[in-house]
Amino acid sequence: MKATVPDWLRGVWQRTRIDYSDGSSDTSSRVFWLQGLSCYGDLRIATTRPIVKRLGASRDDDLALAHQQGATGHCHYLDGQAVWQREWGYQPVVDFPEPGDIELRDSCIIERAPSGAYEEEWHRLTPKDPDIHVWLREDGHARLLVIDAFAMLIERRSLVLPPLPLANLLRESSQDALALLNCEISYAEYGANSNFLIRHSTLPWREGQSLSLCNQQGEILPSGWRLEEHYSGISRHLSGTSASSLALPPNPGTGFAG
């Protein structure tokens, strides 16, 4: 696939803050963005989200899950501005349906909404020029991005939802919580157990489990997937880059929202 973003934008990014035009800010939500040659995946989970063992356990827990966000699609960069062409996401609607002005500052980028609605700060988790593998499931209902020692799975609901916030649909729709909330977006890191371990997920009980879809080289393990993007970067020549070997702190945990 032809690259639609510059090489310095490719990799894995963690958001450290977002400042809104009303003066409020968020520095605690767990927000990750994986950017390939063109395809992207992102996940945003508030620290206040409960850890539940199943959907439908309680109304309050389901409503908290309904505020999670994440999406996938293609990013296009031109003249300092990024446009996210969203294909599908956790939310049926987008918080900020506008491009982002991108400013590179060493190992971080500043993203600003042209309208002034927000400013975000993102920090790079991968080395420059990382390996990239992006896989699409043959039914078109899941994408897997593997970038260096990080991976993200973004599934697509079979249910088509109206363009309303998920929390509103949960309150007003006749659909049950399972139909609305059963949409997995999982962020994983390659660890000492020689596997990709899920750190954060829209399905909280998946956290701590193995992703079990690909190996360290980014190669898919089960059948029924096709390769969308592949790039061999400098990290392929390094001996085992990972969050720990890069001396990164453990990840505790909106621009393009989904």
C-alpha positions in Angstrom: 0.0 0.0 0.0 1.2 3.5 -0.8 2.3 5.5 2.2 0.0 8.4 3.0 1.8 9.8 6.0 5.5 10.8 6.4 8.0 8.4 8.0 8.3 10.4 11.2 4.5 10.0 11.9 4.6 6.2 11.6 4.9 4.3 14.8 3.1 4.0 18.2 2.1 7.1 20.1 0.7 7.6 23.6 -1.2 10.7 24.5 -0.2 12.5 27.6 -2.7 15.4 27.6 -5.6 17.0 25.9 -6.6 20.6 26.6 -10.1 21.7 25.5 -11.3 25.1 24.5 -13.4 25.5 27.6 -10.3 25.3 29.8 -10.7 21.7 30.9 -8.0 19.1 30.3 -7.4 15.3 30.7 -4.0 13.9 31.5 -5.1 10.5 32.9 -7.0 8.7 30.2 -5.2 5.8 28.5 -4.9 6.8 24.9 -2.8 5.0 22.2 -2.5 5.6 18.5 -0.8 3.1 16.1 0.1 4.6 12.7 1.1 2.5 9.8 2.0 3.5 6.3 -1.6 4.6 5.9 -3.8 2.5 8.2 -4.3 3.7 11.8 -5.9 2.3 15.0 -6.5 4.1 18.2 -8.0 3.4 21.6 -9.1 5.7 24.4 -10.2 4.5 27.8 -10.9 6.7 30.9 -9.2 5.7 34.1 -12.6 5.8 35.8 -13.9 3.0 33.6 -14.7 0.0 35.8 -13.1 -3.4 35.4 -16.0 -5.7 34.7 -16.1 -9.5 34.0 -18.9 -9.4 31.5 -21.3 -7.1 29.7 -24.7 -6.5 31.2 -23.5 -7.0 34.8 -25.0 -3.6 35.8 -26.5 -0.6 34.1 -23.9 1.8 35.6 -21.0 -0.4 34.4 -22.5 -0.7 30.9 -22.9 3.1 30.7 -19.3 3.5 31.7 -18.2 1.1 29.0 -20.3 3.0 26.5 -18.0 6.1 26.8 -14.9 4.2 25.5 -13.6 5.2 22.1 -11.5 3.8 19.4 -11.4 3.5 15.6 -9.5 2.5 12.5 -9.2 3.7 9.0 -6.6 5.6 6.9 -4.7 8.8 7.7 -3.6 11.2 5.1 -1.0 13.9 5.8 -0.4 17.0 3.7 1.2 20.4 4.4 1.2 20.0 8.2 -2.3 18.7 8.5 -3.6 15.1 9.1 -7.0 13.9 7.9 -8.4 10.6 9.4 -10.6 8.7 7.0 -12.5 6.6 9.5 -13.7 3.2 8.3 -15.3 1.9 11.6 -15.1 2.5 15.3 -16.4 1.8 18.7 -18.6 4.9 18.7 -21.2 5.4 15.9 -20.3 9.1 15.9 -17.0 11.2 15.9 -16.4 13.8 18.6 -14.2 16.0 16.4 -15.0 15.6 12.7 -12.2 17.8 11.5 -8.5 17.4 10.5 -5.6 18.0 12.9 -2.8 20.4 12.6 0.4 18.4 13.4 3.6 19.9 14.8 6.6 17.7 15.3 8.8 18.3 18.4 11.6 15.8 18.7 10.0 12.6 20.0 6.5 14.1 20.5 3.9 15.7 18.3 1.4 18.4 19.1 -2.0 18.0 17.4 -4.4 21.0 17.3 -7.9 21.2 16.0 -8.2 24.0 13.3 -11.4 25.2 15.1 -9.5 25.5 18.4 -11.6 22.8 20.0 -8.6 20.9 21.5 -4.8 20.5 21.7 -3.2 17.1 22.3 0.3 16.0 23.1 1.5 12.6 21.9 4.8 10.9 22.8 6.5 8.2 20.6 6.7 4.7 22.1 8.6 3.0 19.2 12.0 3.7 17.7 12.0 5.7 14.5 11.5 3.7 11.3 9.7 0.7 13.0 8.6 -2.5 11.4 5.0 -2.4 10.3 2.5 -5.2 9.6 -1.2 -4.5 9.0 -3.6 -7.3 8.5 -7.3 -7.3 7.5 -9.6 -10.2 8.3 -11.1 -11.6 5.1 -14.6 -10.8 6.2 -13.6 -7.2 6.6 -14.7 -7.1 10.3 -11.3 -6.9 12.0 -8.0 -5.2 11.5 -4.7 -6.0 13.3 -1.8 -3.5 13.4 1.5 -4.8 14.5 4.2 -2.1 14.8 7.5 -3.1 16.4 6.7 -4.5 19.9 3.1 -3.2 19.9 -0.2 -4.4 18.4 -3.8 -3.3 18.2 -6.9 -5.3 17.2 -9.9 -3.4 16.1 -13.1 -5.4 15.5 -16.2 -4.2 13.7 -19.7 -4.8 14.9 -22.0 -6.8 12.6 -24.8 -4.6 13.9 -25.2 -1.3 12.0 -26.0 1.5 14.6 -27.6 4.9 14.0 -25.2 7.9 14.3 -25.7 8.6 18.0 -23.4 8.4 21.0 -23.2 4.8 22.3 -24.4 5.9 25.8 -27.5 7.4 24.3 -28.3 4.3 22.3 -27.8 2.2 25.5 -30.3 4.4 27.3 -32.9 4.7 24.5 -32.5 1.6 22.3 -34.3 -1.7 22.6 -31.0 -3.4 21.8 -29.4 -5.1 24.8 -26.0 -4.2 26.1 -24.3 -7.2 24.5 -25.4 -6.2 21.0 -24.2 -2.6 21.6 -21.0 -3.1 23.6 -19.6 -6.3 22.3 -16.9 -4.6 20.1 -13.3 -5.4 20.9 -10.5 -2.9 20.5 -7.4 -4.2 22.3 -3.9 -2.7 22.7 -1.1 -5.2 23.4 2.6 -5.1 24.0 5.2 -7.9 23.4 6.5 -9.1 26.7 8.8 -11.5 28.4 6.4 -14.4 27.9 7.2 -14.2 24.2 3.7 -13.2 23.4 1.6 -10.0 22.9 -0.1 -9.3 26.2 -3.3 -7.1 26.1 -2.8 -4.1 28.3 -6.0 -2.2 27.6 -9.2 -3.3 26.0 -12.8 -2.2 25.4 -13.6 -5.6 26.9 -12.0 -5.2 30.3 -11.7 -8.9 31.1 -9.4 -9.3 28.1 -6.8 -7.2 29.8 -3.9 -9.4 30.9 -4.7 -12.1 28.3 -2.6 -13.0 25.3 -3.6 -11.5 22.0 -2.6 -14.8 20.3 -3.0 -13.6 16.7 0.6 -12.9 15.6 4.2 -13.7 16.4 7.0 -11.3 17.3 7.8 -10.7 13.6 4.2 -9.4 13.1 3.2 -12.5 11.1 -0.4 -13.6 11.4 -1.0 -17.0 13.0 -4.6 -18.0 12.2 -6.0 -18.4 8.6 -8.5 -16.0 7.1 -6.4 -12.8 7.1 -4.7 -10.9 4.3 -1.8 -8.5 4.5 -2.7 -4.8 3.9 0.7 -3.2 4.8 4.2 -4.4 5.3 7.3 -2.3 5.9 10.7 -3.6 7.2 12.2 -0.8 9.3 15.4 -0.4 11.2 14.0 -2.2 14.2 14.1 -5.5 12.4 17.9 -5.2 12.7 17.8 -4.5 16.4 17.9 -7.3 19.0 14.4 -7.4 20.5 13.0 -3.9 20.8 10.2 -3.8 23.4 8.7 -1.4 25.9 11.2 -2.6 28.5 14.2 -2.6 26.2 13.4 1.0 25.1 13.5 2.0 28.8 9.9 3.1 28.6 7.7 3.2 31.8 4.8 0.7 32.0 1.8 2.2 30.2 -1.0 3.0 32.7 -3.1 3.8 30.4 -9.4 13.3 21.5 -8.5 14.5 18.1 -9.7 11.7 15.9 -12.5 10.0 17.9 -14.4 6.9 17.2 
